[in-house]
């Protein structure tokens, strides 16, 4: 059986990430009908660690949005690094995407 070599970069035939590829993913996400479909799709798409990391960031965003706990308190409660908490806080308050705020508002959190 011939040996298969894996290479990186253009020679491997990989398509570079582009806006159309991201848009396809976003379109797939908004086509999901309920939390069960979302769970099934994300478990196919992501590793358990990626899902765990996203869930933790969402938990941190909700805690930060409540405004009652310090970064250290949130770290003690969640085990999430202070660096990650700071990153979530930056995206919650300063970055232009405002995705956390959109969903927190929509869910009444």
Secondary structure as UniProt FT lines:
FT   HELIX           10..12
FT   HELIX           19..30
FT   HELIX           35..45
FT   HELIX           48..66
FT   HELIX           71..78
FT   HELIX           82..93
FT   HELIX           99..106
FT   TURN            107..108
//
